[in-house]
Amino acid sequence: MTESAPLSGLWQPNRLERMYYGPSTVEKHLASCLPSPTSKAFIITGSSLATKTSLVSQVEKILGSQHHAGTFSNITQHAPVAELDEAADAVGKDSAIDTLISIGGGSPIDAAKAISYRAHEKGGNFLYHITIPTTLSAAECTFGAGYTSKEGIKTLVGDPQLAPHVIIYDAKFAAETPQKLLLSTAIRSLDHAVEIMYHPTTTEMPAKAMALAAIEALFTYLPKAKDEPKNEEYITRLQLAAFNSLFGVGTSIKTGLGLSHSIGYALGSPYGIPHGITSCLSLAGVVRLKGDNADDAAQLARILPFIGQTRSGDNKADAMKVGDAIDELINGLGLGSTLKQYGVGEDQIPKIAKLATKSEEGELYERVSSLVRSKL
């Protein structure tokens, strides 16, 4: 519910049962997370993790022949539907499979949710989902799943029963992620947290309180993690920040998170741009755009004390400072980029603005067009 004076609201959590965090948590706790002594688990992951690291084989070893029913390791960026079809078919061939274990970033995690969604459509039961995130995009915190249609468009399915049952944040797993990917997906989490602040249906507690904690931790630990990429304390702090950035929405949120996410969807699947990078491109500009709205600016101004600055009393000016600080953070992490680097030219602006705003004219359409143009 939207808050009003006096403060009131309703928060409803998703179905998460357990969340472990810290180095070696997979080794210590994965086996105990299976829903039954006879559970059969199928692993959903990407080829890089399966072929360039030992992480997937570690999980397979922990499961052993008693619990390991198979592995699909071909989920790529944005989870193309053809890969999803293939993975779902593999899971569907064994009726004994009751558990999915996703290892990786948003694409494998969302693919596992979508497979569970299909299992429910086909047989009436959702699958138990244990997720081991290796990036900081926080897909593990929601009950929505995104994949890419044959036409290259982001497609979403959702059900409260799709939220993972168990999240295992293991710093040793995330430490294997290339630094640019890890840092950029942390900006995706920053995107979640910032847009939660001005979303009309997010709750004051815990959503906004968690979002502010996430923003503070991201600004604090991202520069440190850049300098010490294998520091497991910093990685764990960032994993918890990712959790705080999005878990607080629970099942109460109505509609998507916000304009920066809409622009991200318009840029991501159609042009093959990673969502961490889309947030680097869109978030600061959207914050400045939102600063022109008095209600949104008031929420954005609340962020300043959490990033080491003092509020001035002028909410619009303070919102602009938040946008500037986000830009400085992104550039300081070496994540500044342009759309031309991804083959996106001037001629694509109308298409992007239309996808992001669901319109072909008007003030918002024009402002989004200008924002996109500034990133060419």
Secondary structure by P-SEA (a helix, b strand, c coil): ccccccccbbbbbccccccccccccccccccccccccbbbbbbbbccccccccaaaaaaaaaacccccccccccccccccaaaaaaaaaaaaccccccbbbbcccaaaaaaaaaaaaaaaaacccccbbbbbcccccccccccbbbbbccccbbbbbbcccccccbbbbcaaaaaaccaaaaaaaaaaaaaaaaaaacccccccccaaaaaaaaaaaaaccaaaaaaccccaaaaaaaaaaaaaacccccccccccccaaaaaaaaccccccccaaaaaaacaaaaaaaacccaaaaaaaaaacccccccccccaaaaaaaaaaaaaaaaaaaccccccccccccccaaaaaaaaaccccccaaaaaaaaaaaaac
